[in-house]
Amino acid sequence: MRSESREECIRLVVLDEQALFRSSLSRFLAESGFEIAGECGTAAEALEISRRSTVDIILLDSEIFSERGEDLISAARQNGYEGQFLILTSILEGRKSAIALKRGASGIFLKSEPPERLVQAIRAIANGEMWVDPKIIRLLADHSINQSLRIENRGAPSLGDRERTVLQGVVEGLSNRRIADNLGLSESSVKNVLQKLFAMTSVRTRSQLVRLALEGSLGGVIARQPDEMANAGSPKT
């Protein structure tokens, strides 16, 4: 008998106001090996589902997030929900995307992308990574630049050229080895810079560094080749 894979154990809630969309999406995801803990059209329903059963990821429509997302994420955490949130959006908005990440979302996915990409995004987030669509990365880069101009004198970490370049590679989803090759450094040197970045920002993981960079909290760190990124997450070293 075949043992259940980690992917097949991932339990999802699909939250979208459009009944036809969420029903079709739930059916596709179930056929892709995920378990649908529930589908609903309101934040209150999603909270109830997450309260009474185990949920790994809530797929949250961006319109609902824009209106009630902060309250939903906060309320879910207060109710003991330990899973993740993946924002599904049909509109490219840098500011709202940055807010979603700051509020606690683990990813932002464009509804216009192929369904198979959504499967990849869900699996990545379930493994503790972040997922941000490359098109949104461009907008977040612009938002990051604007934010950096406002936070320069507010005690934000002061990054040197090497720290910023290594962080750039992390945002682009590169492994330590790839970053080292690109910069002409040893892999151990890159790891040392990463440890310095962790200490400077008081975070522990690459995903947390990515989140800070995309929020604009570390200044204008821009992904050089967003079209080549599959996601912004925690690559294997």
N, C-alpha and C positions, 0 to 999 in steps of 0.2 A: 504493500500500500504506500502511495506516494505521500511523503510528509508535506505539510503545509509550508509554503514559503513565507518569508517576511512580508512580501508584497501582498499576498492574499489575505493577510491578517490586518491590513490597514483598513480602519473603519472611518467612513466619511459621512459628513452631513452636507447636503447641497442646499444652500440658502439663496433663493432667487425669487423675485416677485412674479416672474413670468412662468406660469405653470407648465406650459408646453416645453420651454427650454429646460427647466430643471428636471422634468420627467424624462426627456430625451437624454440629457446628460447623465442622469442617474442610471438609466438603462445601459448606456455605453460603458460607464465605469464599472458597473456590475459585471458586464461581459468581459471587461479587461482584467478581472480578477480581484477587484476591490469589494469590500463589504459596505453596503449602504446602510448606515445606522438610521438615516431618515432624510426626507426632503421636505422643505417647508418654504413659506413665503414671508415669514416675519421673524424678527430677532427673538421675540418672546418664545416662539416655537422652537427655534434653535437652542435657546437656553434650556428649555424643558427637556429636549432630547439629550443634550450633553449632561444634564443633571441625572437622568434616569439610566443612562447607558454609557459604555466606554466609547469615546470618540477620539480619533487621532488627529483629524484635520477637518476644520469647517471651511468649506468653499463658499466664500462670501461675495455676493454681487457688489460691485463698486458703488452703485447707486444707494444701496442699503447702507454701505459703510459711510458714504458721504453724509447721510442723514442721521444714522444712529450707530455707526461702527465703533466709535470710541466708547459709547455706553455699553455696547454688546461685548467688546473685548474686556473691558473693565469688569462688567457684571459676570462674565464667564469665569474670569480669574477668581473673583470673590466667591464664586460657587464651587471652586476647587477644580475647574477645568485646567488640565495640564497639557492639552494638545496644542496644535498650531492653527494658524489662519492663513488661507491662500485667497487673495483678492482676485476676482475675475472681472475684467473691465473691457469695455468696447471702445473707450475713449482714452487717448494719450494725454495725460496731464501730469507734468513733473511735480508740481507743488502737492497735489493730492496724493501722489505716489509716495513722496517723501514723508508726508504725514502718516500714511498707512504704515510704513515701515517703522516710524518713530512710535506709533501707538502699539506696535507689537506684531504686525503681520510678518510672516516668514517668506512671503513671496507675492509677486504681482504677475498675472498671466493675462495676455490679450485674448479675447474671445475669438478673434479672427485667425488665430494660429491653429494648425492641424490638431485634431484630437489626440494623436499619438504623442505630441509634445506635452499635452496636459498630463498624460500618464507619466512621462519623464519627470515633470515638475513635482507631481505628487510624491513619487518615489524619492526624489532628492530631498524634499522637505521632511518626509518621514524619517530620513536618515540623518536629520539634524542640519541639513544645508539650507541655504537661501536660494530662491529662484526669482530673478527679475528679468523680464523680457528685454532683449537687446535694444529694441526701439525705445523702451522706457529709460534704459540706461542713458541714452543721449539727452533726454529731457532732465534726468536726474543730474547729469553732469552740469548742465546749464544752471540748474537750481543750486548745485553745490558751489559753483563759482559765485553766485549772488550771495549765498549764505556766508561764504568765506569772507567776503568784504564786510559783512556785518559783525562777524565774530572775532575778527583779528585782534581786537583789544578787549576781549571778554574772557581771557584766560584759557583759550583753546590751546591744545598742544602745539608746540612749535616744532615742525618737522624739518629735518635737513633734507638735502637733495637725495641722499641714499635711502633714508626712511620713506620719503615720498615715492620714490621710484619702486621700491619693493612693495609698498602698499598699492601702487598702481597695478603691479602684477597680480596681487591677491584679488583686487577688484575684478580684474580681467579673467579670473578663474585659473591662473597658471599655477603649476606645481612649483615647489621650491627649486627643483632641478632646472625647470624651464626658466625661471626667473634668474637663477644663477648663470645659466648659459647666455641669456640675453644681456646681462650686465657684465659678463666676464669676471664673475666672482666665484668663489667656492660655495658649495651648497651649505657648508657650515657657517659661512659668513652671512648668508641669507637668513639662516635660522637664528643667528645672533641678532640680526636686525629685527626679525619678527618678535623675538623675546623682548627687545627694547620697546617695540611698539605696544606689546601687551602691557608692559609695565607703565608706559606713558599714558595709556588710555584706560587702564584698570579693567581690561577685558581678558578673557581666557581663550577665546577661540577665533579662528579665521572668519567665521560667519559673523561674529559680533563686530570684528574690524570692518567687514564689508558693510554691515548695517550703518556703522558710524560714518563711513566714507560716503555712502549713498545719501544719508541724511544731510550731508554738508557739514557735519560736526568737526571734520578734520581739514577743512579748507577745500580748495579746488582740485580734488583728485579726479582725473578724467580717464575713462577707459579709452585707450587709443584705437582699438579695433572692435567696436561693439558688435558689428555684423558677424564676427567670427566666434562670438561667445555663445555657448550653449546655455549657460546660466551663471549666476554669480553665487558661488557656494563654497564648500570646503573641499578643494581638490585633494586627491591622494598625493602624498609626497613620495 
